[in-house]
Amino acid sequence: MSRSAVIPNTVAVDQQTLVTRRQVLVDVRASSESQVQQMHIAAVELVDDGGNHDTVDDEGFGEGATLEIERGRVLALAMNAANRIEQVDAALRRIDAGSYGLCDQCHQPIAVARLEALPEATQCVGCASRPAIRLVAARH
């Protein structure tokens, strides 16, 4: 398979550009993996802290709910980072398959600026905004 992909102006991306995009994706993946690990450690620490301290103060107010909310927040951040890893892995597969930079809905090129901002993007701006447009239209 070809290692080039099509992006704006329907010009095939040269090999150097794909190498650069791949490195950006690898860096995003590494950062996301680090976030998952940090959030997992933070969640364990919250569990340990919650179990080692009296969670009710002198007035009878408990910290248990606050700790549970914080654990939920930390786990949500970890889940978001794990989801981004999956998206990045899919983008790396698209580079290998030669389809990186094409919208998975309309098959038109995704703008370079969008790929720079969100290297794992699978849709052009138009297709990505369609659900929001339909949602707004349905409300009126």
N, C-alpha and C positions, 0 to 999 in steps of 0.2 A: 504494500500500500504506500501511497505517497505520504511524505512527511510535510507536505504543505497544506495550508488551509486557506479558505477564501474569507476575506474581511472587507470592510468598506471599499467602495469603488470597484468591487469585484476583482481586485488584484490579489493574486496568490501571495501569501506571506512567504518571504524568503526563509531559508533555513536558519539564519542568524536570529530573526525575529521569533521564530518558534523556540529556539534555544533560550532566548531571553524570557519568553512567556512561560516556558517550562520551569525555569529557575524561579520566577516569581511565584508560581504555583507551589513549587517545592518549599520555598520559604514560608508561604502562607500555611502550608500543611504542618511544617515544623513548629510554627508559632501556635497553631491550634492544638497540636499535640501537647505542647508545653502548658497551654491553658487548661486542657483536660486534666493533666497531672496535678497542676496547682489547685484546681477546684476540688479534685478528689482528696487531696491532702487537707484542704480547708474543711471539707465536709467531715472527714475523720476527726479532725481537731475539734470541730463543733460538737460532735457526738461525745468525744472524750470529755470536753469541758462541761457538757450538760450532765454527764454521769458523775462527775467528780465534785460538783458543787451543789449546795442547797439551792434549789431553784425557786424558793419562796422567801421573800424578804420579810422584815419585821412587821410590816403592815399587812401581810398576807397576800401580796401581789406576786405572781409567779413570773419567772423568766422563761418557763417552758415554751410558751407560745412564741416568744421572740426568737428563741433558739430554733424552733421548728420553722419559722418563717425564713430565718437566715439560711438554714440548711436547704430549704426549698429553693431559695435564690441561687445558692452556690451550685446546686445540682442542675438547675435550669441553665446556668452559664456553661457548665460542663457539657450538657446535652447540645447546646447551640454550637459549641466548638467541635464536638464529635460530628454533628451534622455537616459542618463546614468541611471537615476532613473528607467525608463521603462525597461532597460536591467537588472538592478539589481532585480527588481520585478519579471521578468521572471526567473532569476536564482533561486530566492527563491522558486518560484513555482516548478522548476525542482527538487530542494532538496526535497520538500514535495512529489513530484510524484515519487521520486527514480531514476530519470534520470540525475541528476547532474553529470557532469564529462564525459558525453558521447558526442561525436561529432554528431551534428544534420545532417551531410551529410553522413559520412561513418559509423557511429554508433560505432566507435572504441574509446577507452579511450583518453581523452585529458590529455596531460602531466601535472603532478603536478606543475611543474615550470610555465607553462602557466596559470594555474588556480590561482597560487599565484600572478602572475603579473597582471592578468586580471580575477578577480574572476567571472565575468559575461560571460566569454568566452563560445561560443556555438559551436565552431569548433576547431578541432585539428590544429596544425600548417600547416600540409600538405594541408588540405582542405581550410584553411583560405588563403593560399598563391596561390591557383590555379587560381583565377581570375587575379592576378598579372602576373602569368606565362603565361596565355593565352594572356593577353594584350601585354606583351613583345614579344611573338611569333608572334602575329598579326602585329606588327610593322616591323618585319624583313622580 
